[in-house]
Amino acid sequence: MHEGETPIGIACRKLLEEFLGLPDWIDRYQFVLEQGRRLPSLSMACRRRLKRVYGCSSLVGIRGEGDADRLRLVGAVECPIDAGLLAMVFRIYDEQ
């Protein structure tokens, strides 16, 4: 941990180190896809409560849950690469 580093900064640094530690772009692409496969499946009722993210190339919806102390993010995405990118964002911000 670096002096003065926030929990979000720590999560971001760890993810970046993991990603950049992969040997080539094919492994990095597979890493992103694998992150997306780890997103939990959401029921249709839960999907209806998501807020749509406009400007994305595929249908993306997210929602934050929790209280003043902890944020939990949930989301759904149609495109595998977008799902991976969303999962990486969730890894950084979830439970912060």
PAKEBA-858232 format. One record per residue (C-alpha): x negated, y, z; residue number from 0. Coordinates in Angstrom, 2 decimals, decimal comma. Layout:
N
pt px=X | py=Y | pz=Z | nr=NUM
...
//
This chain:
96
pt px=0,00 | py=0,00 | pz=0,00 | nr=0
pt px=-1,25 | py=3,45 | pz=-0,85 | nr=1
pt px=-1,07 | py=6,21 | pz=1,74 | nr=2
pt px=2,24 | py=8,06 | pz=1,60 | nr=3
pt px=3,73 | py=5,62 | pz=-0,92 | nr=4
pt px=7,52 | py=5,29 | pz=-0,75 | nr=5
pt px=9,36 | py=1,93 | pz=-0,85 | nr=6
pt px=10,49 | py=2,75 | pz=-4,39 | nr=7
pt px=6,91 | py=3,60 | pz=-5,35 | nr=8
pt px=5,72 | py=0,29 | pz=-3,91 | nr=9
pt px=8,38 | py=-1,68 | pz=-5,82 | nr=10
pt px=7,54 | py=0,19 | pz=-9,03 | nr=11
pt px=3,79 | py=-0,40 | pz=-8,63 | nr=12
pt px=4,28 | py=-4,12 | pz=-7,93 | nr=13
pt px=6,50 | py=-4,55 | pz=-10,98 | nr=14
pt px=4,06 | py=-2,64 | pz=-13,17 | nr=15
pt px=1,11 | py=-4,70 | pz=-11,92 | nr=16
pt px=3,03 | py=-7,91 | pz=-12,62 | nr=17
pt px=3,99 | py=-6,72 | pz=-16,12 | nr=18
pt px=0,55 | py=-5,40 | pz=-17,06 | nr=19
pt px=-1,10 | py=-8,55 | pz=-15,69 | nr=20
pt px=0,42 | py=-10,54 | pz=-18,53 | nr=21
pt px=-2,07 | py=-11,21 | pz=-21,35 | nr=22
pt px=-0,19 | py=-10,00 | pz=-24,42 | nr=23
pt px=3,00 | py=-8,43 | pz=-25,73 | nr=24
pt px=4,72 | py=-11,79 | pz=-26,33 | nr=25
pt px=4,32 | py=-12,71 | pz=-22,66 | nr=26
pt px=5,53 | py=-9,25 | pz=-21,64 | nr=27
pt px=8,58 | py=-9,58 | pz=-23,89 | nr=28
pt px=9,34 | py=-13,00 | pz=-22,38 | nr=29
pt px=8,92 | py=-11,48 | pz=-18,91 | nr=30
pt px=11,56 | py=-8,84 | pz=-19,67 | nr=31
pt px=13,94 | py=-11,49 | pz=-21,05 | nr=32
pt px=13,41 | py=-13,64 | pz=-17,95 | nr=33
pt px=14,24 | py=-10,70 | pz=-15,70 | nr=34
pt px=17,54 | py=-10,33 | pz=-17,56 | nr=35
pt px=18,38 | py=-14,00 | pz=-17,13 | nr=36
pt px=18,11 | py=-13,48 | pz=-13,36 | nr=37
pt px=20,95 | py=-10,95 | pz=-13,29 | nr=38
pt px=23,92 | py=-12,58 | pz=-11,57 | nr=39
pt px=27,00 | py=-13,28 | pz=-13,66 | nr=40
pt px=29,91 | py=-11,00 | pz=-12,84 | nr=41
pt px=33,59 | py=-11,85 | pz=-12,92 | nr=42
pt px=35,85 | py=-9,95 | pz=-15,30 | nr=43
pt px=37,42 | py=-8,15 | pz=-12,33 | nr=44
pt px=33,99 | py=-6,96 | pz=-11,21 | nr=45
pt px=33,03 | py=-5,96 | pz=-14,77 | nr=46
pt px=36,12 | py=-3,73 | pz=-15,00 | nr=47
pt px=34,85 | py=-1,70 | pz=-12,01 | nr=48
pt px=31,48 | py=-0,93 | pz=-13,61 | nr=49
pt px=30,65 | py=2,53 | pz=-14,89 | nr=50
pt px=29,63 | py=2,53 | pz=-18,54 | nr=51
pt px=26,16 | py=3,83 | pz=-19,39 | nr=52
pt px=26,49 | py=5,85 | pz=-22,57 | nr=53
pt px=23,67 | py=6,20 | pz=-25,07 | nr=54
pt px=22,55 | py=2,57 | pz=-24,84 | nr=55
pt px=22,36 | py=0,39 | pz=-27,93 | nr=56
pt px=24,57 | py=-2,24 | pz=-26,28 | nr=57
pt px=27,42 | py=-2,18 | pz=-23,79 | nr=58
pt px=25,89 | py=-1,53 | pz=-20,35 | nr=59
pt px=27,77 | py=-1,07 | pz=-17,09 | nr=60
pt px=26,46 | py=-0,51 | pz=-13,58 | nr=61
pt px=27,82 | py=0,17 | pz=-10,12 | nr=62
pt px=26,22 | py=1,02 | pz=-6,82 | nr=63
pt px=27,51 | py=-0,44 | pz=-3,57 | nr=64
pt px=26,43 | py=0,02 | pz=0,01 | nr=65
pt px=26,20 | py=2,73 | pz=2,60 | nr=66
pt px=23,96 | py=5,65 | pz=3,53 | nr=67
pt px=21,13 | py=3,26 | pz=4,47 | nr=68
pt px=21,12 | py=0,73 | pz=1,63 | nr=69
pt px=22,06 | py=0,79 | pz=-2,03 | nr=70
pt px=22,92 | py=-2,40 | pz=-3,88 | nr=71
pt px=23,15 | py=-2,26 | pz=-7,65 | nr=72
pt px=25,19 | py=-4,57 | pz=-9,86 | nr=73
pt px=25,57 | py=-4,50 | pz=-13,60 | nr=74
pt px=26,34 | py=-6,27 | pz=-16,81 | nr=75
pt px=24,77 | py=-6,00 | pz=-20,25 | nr=76
pt px=25,47 | py=-7,66 | pz=-23,60 | nr=77
pt px=21,95 | py=-7,56 | pz=-25,08 | nr=78
pt px=19,23 | py=-9,79 | pz=-23,53 | nr=79
pt px=16,44 | py=-7,21 | pz=-23,75 | nr=80
pt px=18,64 | py=-4,50 | pz=-22,25 | nr=81
pt px=19,60 | py=-6,95 | pz=-19,48 | nr=82
pt px=15,92 | py=-7,42 | pz=-18,71 | nr=83
pt px=15,26 | py=-3,70 | pz=-18,56 | nr=84
pt px=18,29 | py=-3,20 | pz=-16,31 | nr=85
pt px=17,12 | py=-6,03 | pz=-14,05 | nr=86
pt px=13,73 | py=-4,34 | pz=-13,74 | nr=87
pt px=15,39 | py=-1,07 | pz=-12,70 | nr=88
pt px=17,44 | py=-3,01 | pz=-10,16 | nr=89
pt px=14,24 | py=-4,58 | pz=-8,77 | nr=90
pt px=12,86 | py=-1,10 | pz=-8,14 | nr=91
pt px=15,95 | py=0,57 | pz=-6,66 | nr=92
pt px=18,01 | py=-2,24 | pz=-5,14 | nr=93
pt px=18,21 | py=-2,23 | pz=-1,35 | nr=94
pt px=16,45 | py=1,17 | pz=-1,13 | nr=95
//
